[in-house]
């Protein structure tokens, strides 16, 4: 990442954490898209309106702080004008971009040749275009400098007449006073529906949902940097499934600004089990929502970094009905959990899934979780809940990938029985 992640976790909220529309309009959003949003939602006329989503203020403050620390720019280029200069360890490299026409960069840089260091997967994006990324790393690791130079010269020569175009995402970090090469995006049809845009859309939609359904909604966690965001919105109403079991729904918003299918809404569920005055809870994340149209479970809702804003808003309008259907699906399936006859066998099934999991981010936790599960016997469902809940405390707060992977494994084991 270029900037340090901002994160926060909340167990509750107060009304002082609501946000006014005028504060949303301070966020950096493509001006064309912002004007269209203002018109479609009459935002200029409703600047003083308060969106009643708890903990929205600290999230917007974090986004504004990131906005102040960097700026993002997409420039068009021909592939031949993006030339390797140096390879470094891991996934870092330096490229030169020739023929830059952006007036702001020309003024800042004093030249139409811009030298940029890669971040994220930008190095691979370029070298994989020629299926050379792995070979280049091989040469670099063995300190074959001559071969690395050969690769550089080879790409330059092969590109000499290459008319292919691309769009380059650059991020200017104010603290460093320089641009970084973030990624290649599509030269045609890419819309910069960035993290700020996705948050504005989500807050407007959920505020409407909360009012229509007499629901309180608050943000219980977020993790955000200059290019990615993960936010969980807790719906406060619980749903009673049985006298001992209830469920709460959390809407998850994720957006990687670069990925074409990037903006997704999905669901996470909290199952609360009461047993003779004792209470325990576990978190489950299905792979997605089941539907008659799709053979496999899919995200609750997604929209691409392409297409018109009106199409995006049309999709977002489906959110209330999708949430209702999703909660119904999981509610029906979850009722069987308290009827598990052999909870220790279920525990062993989960431990087996952990042992043979191949998720790279999860690797650091595997041994500790496996030992924690296998060293504790459970004789009833409440004991199983308590043991599974204790695993949540092993994860780093910001490691949402590993936590969600774990929660999906629980869902498969407890509900899908696979």
One Martini backbone bead per residue (centre of mass of N, CA, C, O) as a GRO file, in nm:
protein
  418
    1UNK     BB    1   0.102   0.031   0.010
    2UNK     BB    2   0.103   0.387   0.043
    3UNK     BB    3  -0.097   0.405   0.277
    4UNK     BB    4  -0.207   0.393   0.574
    5UNK     BB    5  -0.433   0.239   0.739
    6UNK     BB    6  -0.772   0.275   0.822
    7UNK     BB    7  -0.928   0.205   1.145
    8UNK     BB    8  -1.240   0.064   1.291
    9UNK     BB    9  -1.425  -0.021   1.601
   10UNK     BB   10  -1.768  -0.107   1.694
   11UNK     BB   11  -2.046  -0.156   1.934
   12UNK     BB   12  -2.161   0.135   1.878
   13UNK     BB   13  -2.366   0.440   1.896
   14UNK     BB   14  -2.426   0.785   1.813
   15UNK     BB   15  -2.581   1.067   1.687
   16UNK     BB   16  -2.304   1.225   1.643
   17UNK     BB   17  -2.221   1.011   1.397
   18UNK     BB   18  -2.364   1.140   1.203
   19UNK     BB   19  -2.436   1.272   0.864
   20UNK     BB   20  -2.398   1.515   0.638
   21UNK     BB   21  -2.420   1.584   0.312
   22UNK     BB   22  -2.206   1.812   0.300
   23UNK     BB   23  -1.976   1.619   0.388
   24UNK     BB   24  -1.981   1.429   0.144
   25UNK     BB   25  -1.907   1.666  -0.066
   26UNK     BB   26  -1.595   1.670   0.027
   27UNK     BB   27  -1.537   1.445  -0.139
   28UNK     BB   28  -1.348   1.281  -0.368
   29UNK     BB   29  -1.495   1.315  -0.692
   30UNK     BB   30  -1.581   1.290  -0.981
   31UNK     BB   31  -1.729   1.563  -1.110
   32UNK     BB   32  -1.931   1.432  -1.298
   33UNK     BB   33  -2.052   1.237  -1.084
   34UNK     BB   34  -2.127   1.446  -0.870
   35UNK     BB   35  -2.331   1.606  -1.041
   36UNK     BB   36  -2.520   1.366  -1.089
   37UNK     BB   37  -2.584   1.310  -0.793
   38UNK     BB   38  -2.702   1.584  -0.724
   39UNK     BB   39  -2.939   1.557  -0.923
   40UNK     BB   40  -3.065   1.276  -0.845
   41UNK     BB   41  -3.063   1.365  -0.510
   42UNK     BB   42  -3.069   1.667  -0.437
   43UNK     BB   43  -2.811   1.764  -0.265
   44UNK     BB   44  -2.806   2.074  -0.267
   45UNK     BB   45  -3.098   2.096  -0.125
   46UNK     BB   46  -2.980   1.870   0.118
   47UNK     BB   47  -2.724   1.946   0.294
   48UNK     BB   48  -2.867   1.929   0.598
   49UNK     BB   49  -2.908   1.647   0.581
   50UNK     BB   50  -2.941   1.352   0.774
   51UNK     BB   51  -2.760   1.056   0.803
   52UNK     BB   52  -2.870   0.758   0.985
   53UNK     BB   53  -2.552   0.653   1.030
   54UNK     BB   54  -2.360   0.503   1.230
   55UNK     BB   55  -2.025   0.609   1.218
   56UNK     BB   56  -1.983   0.797   0.963
   57UNK     BB   57  -1.785   1.016   1.052
   58UNK     BB   58  -1.515   0.852   1.089
   59UNK     BB   59  -1.510   0.756   0.796
   60UNK     BB   60  -1.504   1.031   0.652
   61UNK     BB   61  -1.252   1.133   0.796
   62UNK     BB   62  -1.063   0.916   0.678
   63UNK     BB   63  -1.108   0.986   0.377
   64UNK     BB   64  -1.014   1.284   0.397
   65UNK     BB   65  -0.728   1.218   0.490
   66UNK     BB   66  -0.651   1.060   0.235
   67UNK     BB   67  -0.710   1.283   0.032
   68UNK     BB   68  -0.483   1.477   0.161
   69UNK     BB   69  -0.233   1.261   0.096
   70UNK     BB   70  -0.360   1.224  -0.202
   71UNK     BB   71  -0.356   1.153  -0.558
   72UNK     BB   72  -0.540   1.064  -0.851
   73UNK     BB   73  -0.436   0.923  -1.178
   74UNK     BB   74  -0.540   0.894  -1.520
   75UNK     BB   75  -0.349   0.771  -1.797
   76UNK     BB   76  -0.272   0.765  -2.121
   77UNK     BB   77  -0.116   0.485  -2.306
   78UNK     BB   78   0.135   0.322  -2.453
   79UNK     BB   79   0.301   0.040  -2.406
   80UNK     BB   80   0.576   0.140  -2.534
   81UNK     BB   81   0.589   0.383  -2.301
   82UNK     BB   82   0.642   0.136  -2.096
   83UNK     BB   83   0.955   0.115  -1.925
   84UNK     BB   84   1.195  -0.067  -1.803
   85UNK     BB   85   1.454  -0.006  -1.551
   86UNK     BB   86   1.395  -0.164  -1.266
   87UNK     BB   87   1.462  -0.428  -1.034
   88UNK     BB   88   1.326  -0.553  -0.740
   89UNK     BB   89   1.220  -0.675  -0.480
   90UNK     BB   90   0.971  -0.855  -0.524
   91UNK     BB   91   0.713  -0.621  -0.661
   92UNK     BB   92   0.940  -0.417  -0.745
   93UNK     BB   93   0.963  -0.128  -0.968
   94UNK     BB   94   1.091   0.064  -1.249
   95UNK     BB   95   0.937   0.305  -1.460
   96UNK     BB   96   0.902   0.452  -1.780
   97UNK     BB   97   0.713   0.732  -1.901
   98UNK     BB   98   0.636   0.821  -2.219
   99UNK     BB   99   0.464   1.085  -2.346
  100UNK     BB  100   0.347   1.282  -2.153
  101UNK     BB  101   0.032   1.496  -2.149
  102UNK     BB  102  -0.015   1.587  -1.876
  103UNK     BB  103  -0.016   1.900  -1.747
  104UNK     BB  104   0.042   1.856  -1.445
  105UNK     BB  105   0.288   1.671  -1.479
  106UNK     BB  106   0.459   1.856  -1.655
  107UNK     BB  107   0.482   2.079  -1.440
  108UNK     BB  108   0.603   1.905  -1.207
  109UNK     BB  109   0.834   1.745  -1.384
  110UNK     BB  110   0.957   1.891  -1.653
  111UNK     BB  111   0.847   1.633  -1.821
  112UNK     BB  112   0.755   1.350  -2.046
  113UNK     BB  113   0.923   1.185  -1.828
  114UNK     BB  114   0.818   0.926  -1.602
  115UNK     BB  115   0.917   0.813  -1.287
  116UNK     BB  116   0.806   0.489  -1.150
  117UNK     BB  117   0.693   0.323  -0.877
  118UNK     BB  118   0.575   0.029  -0.773
  119UNK     BB  119   0.252  -0.102  -0.675
  120UNK     BB  120   0.143  -0.379  -0.610
  121UNK     BB  121   0.069  -0.519  -0.947
  122UNK     BB  122   0.209  -0.345  -1.174
  123UNK     BB  123   0.447  -0.511  -1.267
  124UNK     BB  124   0.283  -0.758  -1.363
  125UNK     BB  125   0.096  -0.618  -1.563
  126UNK     BB  126   0.323  -0.570  -1.768
  127UNK     BB  127   0.489  -0.843  -1.785
  128UNK     BB  128   0.235  -1.027  -1.844
  129UNK     BB  129   0.187  -0.928  -2.132
  130UNK     BB  130   0.470  -1.121  -2.194
  131UNK     BB  131   0.523  -1.356  -1.994
  132UNK     BB  132   0.779  -1.229  -1.778
  133UNK     BB  133   0.764  -1.219  -1.466
  134UNK     BB  134   0.894  -1.484  -1.361
  135UNK     BB  135   1.161  -1.459  -1.515
  136UNK     BB  136   1.247  -1.189  -1.398
  137UNK     BB  137   1.259  -1.287  -1.104
  138UNK     BB  138   1.468  -1.505  -1.147
  139UNK     BB  139   1.698  -1.316  -1.238
  140UNK     BB  140   1.698  -1.134  -0.992
  141UNK     BB  141   1.748  -1.350  -0.762
  142UNK     BB  142   2.030  -1.440  -0.921
  143UNK     BB  143   2.175  -1.183  -1.024
  144UNK     BB  144   2.106  -1.139  -1.348
  145UNK     BB  145   2.172  -0.851  -1.482
  146UNK     BB  146   2.200  -0.910  -1.784
  147UNK     BB  147   1.913  -1.032  -1.817
  148UNK     BB  148   1.755  -0.792  -1.719
  149UNK     BB  149   1.858  -0.605  -1.942
  150UNK     BB  150   1.750  -0.779  -2.172
  151UNK     BB  151   1.453  -0.751  -2.103
  152UNK     BB  152   1.439  -0.449  -2.134
  153UNK     BB  153   1.534  -0.441  -2.434
  154UNK     BB  154   1.325  -0.634  -2.547
  155UNK     BB  155   1.071  -0.465  -2.481
  156UNK     BB  156   1.151  -0.218  -2.640
  157UNK     BB  157   1.172  -0.358  -2.919
  158UNK     BB  158   0.888  -0.501  -2.924
  159UNK     BB  159   0.734  -0.206  -2.883
  160UNK     BB  160   0.796  -0.009  -3.117
  161UNK     BB  161   0.497  -0.093  -3.281
  162UNK     BB  162   0.302  -0.063  -3.043
  163UNK     BB  163  -0.058   0.029  -3.029
  164UNK     BB  164  -0.132  -0.031  -2.759
  165UNK     BB  165  -0.363   0.059  -2.504
  166UNK     BB  166  -0.369   0.236  -2.187
  167UNK     BB  167  -0.433   0.272  -1.836
  168UNK     BB  168  -0.286   0.467  -1.576
  169UNK     BB  169  -0.246   0.433  -1.232
  170UNK     BB  170  -0.185   0.710  -1.029
  171UNK     BB  171  -0.006   0.804  -0.719
  172UNK     BB  172   0.015   1.092  -0.518
  173UNK     BB  173   0.245   1.152  -0.260
  174UNK     BB  174   0.291   1.418  -0.069
  175UNK     BB  175   0.525   1.333   0.122
  176UNK     BB  176   0.713   1.244  -0.143
  177UNK     BB  177   0.668   1.397  -0.413
  178UNK     BB  178   0.528   1.143  -0.580
  179UNK     BB  179   0.478   0.894  -0.809
  180UNK     BB  180   0.278   0.600  -0.843
  181UNK     BB  181   0.235   0.271  -0.969
  182UNK     BB  182  -0.067   0.091  -0.946
  183UNK     BB  183  -0.208   0.040  -1.249
  184UNK     BB  184  -0.395  -0.123  -1.489
  185UNK     BB  185  -0.644  -0.009  -1.701
  186UNK     BB  186  -0.888   0.038  -1.896
  187UNK     BB  187  -0.915   0.224  -2.193
  188UNK     BB  188  -1.219   0.117  -2.201
  189UNK     BB  189  -1.495   0.203  -1.984
  190UNK     BB  190  -1.366   0.317  -1.741
  191UNK     BB  191  -1.479   0.382  -1.406
  192UNK     BB  192  -1.431   0.601  -1.125
  193UNK     BB  193  -1.563   0.404  -0.880
  194UNK     BB  194  -1.470   0.474  -0.601
  195UNK     BB  195  -1.474   0.471  -0.263
  196UNK     BB  196  -1.636   0.733  -0.231
  197UNK     BB  197  -1.870   0.664  -0.415
  198UNK     BB  198  -1.960   0.400  -0.269
  199UNK     BB  199  -2.026   0.539   0.003
  200UNK     BB  200  -2.240   0.737  -0.084
  201UNK     BB  201  -2.435   0.527  -0.198
  202UNK     BB  202  -2.466   0.357   0.061
  203UNK     BB  203  -2.570   0.577   0.258
  204UNK     BB  204  -2.821   0.656   0.098
  205UNK     BB  205  -2.952   0.372   0.086
  206UNK     BB  206  -2.951   0.304   0.400
  207UNK     BB  207  -3.115   0.541   0.496
  208UNK     BB  208  -3.368   0.455   0.343
  209UNK     BB  209  -3.394   0.174   0.467
  210UNK     BB  210  -3.420   0.259   0.765
  211UNK     BB  211  -3.680   0.427   0.731
  212UNK     BB  212  -3.865   0.206   0.591
  213UNK     BB  213  -3.782  -0.022   0.842
  214UNK     BB  214  -3.727   0.078   1.124
  215UNK     BB  215  -3.399   0.104   1.131
  216UNK     BB  216  -3.085   0.042   1.268
  217UNK     BB  217  -2.766   0.174   1.147
  218UNK     BB  218  -2.419   0.064   1.177
  219UNK     BB  219  -2.084   0.099   1.201
  220UNK     BB  220  -1.849  -0.163   1.314
  221UNK     BB  221  -1.643  -0.146   1.057
  222UNK     BB  222  -1.315  -0.038   0.919
  223UNK     BB  223  -1.107  -0.059   0.613
  224UNK     BB  224  -0.866   0.184   0.479
  225UNK     BB  225  -0.730   0.312   0.180
  226UNK     BB  226  -0.642   0.447  -0.130
  227UNK     BB  227  -0.789   0.161  -0.281
  228UNK     BB  228  -0.940   0.031  -0.025
  229UNK     BB  229  -1.254  -0.118   0.103
  230UNK     BB  230  -1.403  -0.202   0.434
  231UNK     BB  231  -1.750  -0.241   0.529
  232UNK     BB  232  -1.964  -0.270   0.822
  233UNK     BB  233  -2.321  -0.305   0.850
  234UNK     BB  234  -2.535  -0.284   1.120
  235UNK     BB  235  -2.828  -0.448   1.196
  236UNK     BB  236  -3.018  -0.428   1.487
  237UNK     BB  237  -3.220  -0.631   1.417
  238UNK     BB  238  -3.349  -0.914   1.537
  239UNK     BB  239  -3.393  -1.272   1.467
  240UNK     BB  240  -3.613  -1.513   1.558
  241UNK     BB  241  -3.581  -1.866   1.532
  242UNK     BB  242  -3.573  -1.951   1.835
  243UNK     BB  243  -3.574  -1.957   2.173
  244UNK     BB  244  -3.228  -1.984   2.140
  245UNK     BB  245  -3.226  -1.835   1.846
  246UNK     BB  246  -3.047  -1.573   1.676
  247UNK     BB  247  -3.029  -1.298   1.425
  248UNK     BB  248  -2.784  -1.103   1.242
  249UNK     BB  249  -2.721  -0.842   1.005
  250UNK     BB  250  -2.442  -0.781   0.777
  251UNK     BB  251  -2.315  -0.537   0.567
  252UNK     BB  252  -2.083  -0.572   0.296
  253UNK     BB  253  -1.830  -0.350   0.178
  254UNK     BB  254  -1.642  -0.368  -0.134
  255UNK     BB  255  -1.342  -0.189  -0.277
  256UNK     BB  256  -1.160  -0.210  -0.573
  257UNK     BB  257  -1.069   0.032  -0.791
  258UNK     BB  258  -0.948  -0.163  -1.026
  259UNK     BB  259  -1.140  -0.370  -1.041
  260UNK     BB  260  -1.396  -0.442  -1.253
  261UNK     BB  261  -1.561  -0.620  -1.014
  262UNK     BB  262  -1.537  -0.449  -0.733
  263UNK     BB  263  -1.826  -0.381  -0.631
  264UNK     BB  264  -1.946  -0.515  -0.315
  265UNK     BB  265  -2.222  -0.695  -0.171
  266UNK     BB  266  -2.260  -0.852   0.147
  267UNK     BB  267  -2.293  -1.113   0.399
  268UNK     BB  268  -2.320  -1.118   0.759
  269UNK     BB  269  -2.360  -1.341   1.046
  270UNK     BB  270  -2.520  -1.345   1.366
  271UNK     BB  271  -2.515  -1.597   1.611
  272UNK     BB  272  -2.743  -1.639   1.891
  273UNK     BB  273  -2.694  -1.821   2.198
  274UNK     BB  274  -2.923  -1.953   2.440
  275UNK     BB  275  -2.836  -2.099   2.779
  276UNK     BB  276  -2.949  -2.058   3.070
  277UNK     BB  277  -2.844  -1.736   3.052
  278UNK     BB  278  -2.648  -1.793   2.831
  279UNK     BB  279  -2.416  -1.628   2.594
  280UNK     BB  280  -2.348  -1.679   2.240
  281UNK     BB  281  -2.130  -1.608   1.945
  282UNK     BB  282  -2.128  -1.617   1.584
  283UNK     BB  283  -1.962  -1.594   1.262
  284UNK     BB  284  -2.108  -1.575   0.928
  285UNK     BB  285  -1.999  -1.642   0.575
  286UNK     BB  286  -2.119  -1.665   0.295
  287UNK     BB  287  -2.044  -1.687  -0.041
  288UNK     BB  288  -2.358  -1.636  -0.094
  289UNK     BB  289  -2.635  -1.612  -0.295
  290UNK     BB  290  -2.914  -1.779  -0.374
  291UNK     BB  291  -3.041  -1.879  -0.704
  292UNK     BB  292  -3.210  -1.963  -0.995
  293UNK     BB  293  -2.991  -1.840  -1.200
  294UNK     BB  294  -2.765  -1.963  -1.009
  295UNK     BB  295  -2.568  -2.229  -0.928
  296UNK     BB  296  -2.404  -2.029  -0.765
  297UNK     BB  297  -2.304  -1.841  -0.534
  298UNK     BB  298  -2.350  -1.485  -0.485
  299UNK     BB  299  -2.341  -1.183  -0.460
  300UNK     BB  300  -2.569  -0.968  -0.363
  301UNK     BB  301  -2.400  -0.715  -0.495
  302UNK     BB  302  -2.294  -0.562  -0.809
  303UNK     BB  303  -2.054  -0.330  -0.967
  304UNK     BB  304  -1.903  -0.181  -1.219
  305UNK     BB  305  -1.636  -0.001  -1.385
  306UNK     BB  306  -1.911   0.062  -1.551
  307UNK     BB  307  -2.125   0.249  -1.681
  308UNK     BB  308  -2.388   0.404  -1.553
  309UNK     BB  309  -2.523   0.560  -1.286
  310UNK     BB  310  -2.816   0.469  -1.327
  311UNK     BB  311  -2.744   0.164  -1.316
  312UNK     BB  312  -2.631   0.165  -1.033
  313UNK     BB  313  -2.891   0.274  -0.892
  314UNK     BB  314  -3.072   0.042  -0.981
  315UNK     BB  315  -2.924  -0.172  -0.823
  316UNK     BB  316  -2.938  -0.042  -0.538
  317UNK     BB  317  -3.256  -0.060  -0.531
  318UNK     BB  318  -3.242  -0.384  -0.464
  319UNK     BB  319  -3.135  -0.419  -0.170
  320UNK     BB  320  -3.379  -0.466   0.019
  321UNK     BB  321  -3.475  -0.735  -0.115
  322UNK     BB  322  -3.206  -0.889  -0.090
  323UNK     BB  323  -3.185  -0.887   0.214
  324UNK     BB  324  -3.445  -1.039   0.273
  325UNK     BB  325  -3.370  -1.301   0.117
  326UNK     BB  326  -3.107  -1.366   0.264
  327UNK     BB  327  -3.219  -1.392   0.551
  328UNK     BB  328  -3.416  -1.620   0.489
  329UNK     BB  329  -3.217  -1.833   0.398
  330UNK     BB  330  -3.042  -1.845   0.660
  331UNK     BB  331  -3.264  -1.891   0.866
  332UNK     BB  332  -3.357  -2.168   0.767
  333UNK     BB  333  -3.069  -2.307   0.799
  334UNK     BB  334  -2.991  -2.230   1.109
  335UNK     BB  335  -3.193  -2.396   1.288
  336UNK     BB  336  -3.016  -2.673   1.285
  337UNK     BB  337  -2.777  -2.620   1.480
  338UNK     BB  338  -2.916  -2.696   1.767
  339UNK     BB  339  -2.942  -3.012   1.647
  340UNK     BB  340  -2.673  -3.105   1.700
  341UNK     BB  341  -2.545  -3.421   1.809
  342UNK     BB  342  -2.213  -3.389   1.724
  343UNK     BB  343  -2.007  -3.139   1.802
  344UNK     BB  344  -1.722  -3.273   1.794
  345UNK     BB  345  -1.736  -3.355   1.494
  346UNK     BB  346  -1.762  -3.071   1.385
  347UNK     BB  347  -1.499  -2.967   1.497
  348UNK     BB  348  -1.321  -3.167   1.331
  349UNK     BB  349  -1.408  -3.065   1.055
  350UNK     BB  350  -1.298  -2.780   1.092
  351UNK     BB  351  -1.005  -2.860   1.149
  352UNK     BB  352  -0.961  -2.991   0.872
  353UNK     BB  353  -1.007  -2.737   0.704
  354UNK     BB  354  -0.772  -2.585   0.828
  355UNK     BB  355  -0.535  -2.780   0.766
  356UNK     BB  356  -0.617  -2.779   0.429
  357UNK     BB  357  -0.574  -2.500   0.378
  358UNK     BB  358  -0.465  -2.245   0.104
  359UNK     BB  359  -0.471  -1.974   0.223
  360UNK     BB  360  -0.226  -1.751   0.254
  361UNK     BB  361  -0.337  -1.554   0.482
  362UNK     BB  362  -0.408  -1.811   0.683
  363UNK     BB  363  -0.137  -1.954   0.760
  364UNK     BB  364  -0.060  -1.805   1.036
  365UNK     BB  365  -0.323  -1.960   1.192
  366UNK     BB  366  -0.352  -2.269   1.166
  367UNK     BB  367  -0.211  -2.401   1.413
  368UNK     BB  368  -0.359  -2.250   1.639
  369UNK     BB  369  -0.645  -2.334   1.561
  370UNK     BB  370  -0.613  -2.637   1.554
  371UNK     BB  371  -0.519  -2.669   1.850
  372UNK     BB  372  -0.762  -2.534   1.981
  373UNK     BB  373  -0.968  -2.742   1.881
  374UNK     BB  374  -0.825  -3.023   1.965
  375UNK     BB  375  -0.784  -2.934   2.287
  376UNK     BB  376  -1.113  -2.919   2.276
  377UNK     BB  377  -1.392  -3.037   2.418
  378UNK     BB  378  -1.733  -3.104   2.311
  379UNK     BB  379  -2.088  -3.162   2.436
  380UNK     BB  380  -2.219  -2.897   2.313
  381UNK     BB  381  -2.335  -2.626   2.146
  382UNK     BB  382  -2.235  -2.407   2.337
  383UNK     BB  383  -1.941  -2.502   2.340
  384UNK     BB  384  -1.898  -2.461   2.037
  385UNK     BB  385  -1.945  -2.160   2.032
  386UNK     BB  386  -1.719  -2.080   2.230
  387UNK     BB  387  -1.485  -2.194   2.066
  388UNK     BB  388  -1.534  -2.042   1.797
  389UNK     BB  389  -1.524  -1.757   1.921
  390UNK     BB  390  -1.222  -1.766   2.020
  391UNK     BB  391  -1.090  -1.750   1.735
  392UNK     BB  392  -1.143  -1.447   1.669
  393UNK     BB  393  -0.903  -1.346   1.868
  394UNK     BB  394  -0.656  -1.434   1.666
  395UNK     BB  395  -0.712  -1.195   1.490
  396UNK     BB  396  -0.651  -0.941   1.312
  397UNK     BB  397  -0.838  -0.672   1.256
  398UNK     BB  398  -0.731  -0.614   0.946
  399UNK     BB  399  -0.784  -0.930   0.873
  400UNK     BB  400  -1.043  -0.984   0.671
  401UNK     BB  401  -0.969  -1.227   0.498
  402UNK     BB  402  -0.931  -1.443   0.724
  403UNK     BB  403  -1.197  -1.406   0.873
  404UNK     BB  404  -1.383  -1.470   0.629
  405UNK     BB  405  -1.273  -1.749   0.576
  406UNK     BB  406  -1.354  -1.869   0.850
  407UNK     BB  407  -1.663  -1.802   0.829
  408UNK     BB  408  -1.706  -1.982   0.581
  409UNK     BB  409  -1.626  -2.251   0.710
  410UNK     BB  410  -1.852  -2.247   0.916
  411UNK     BB  411  -2.090  -2.245   0.724
  412UNK     BB  412  -2.025  -2.510   0.582
  413UNK     BB  413  -2.032  -2.690   0.848
  414UNK     BB  414  -2.316  -2.596   0.987
  415UNK     BB  415  -2.507  -2.574   0.715
  416UNK     BB  416  -2.392  -2.729   0.453
  417UNK     BB  417  -2.232  -2.986   0.529
  418UNK     BB  418  -1.896  -2.968   0.388
   0.00000   0.00000   0.00000
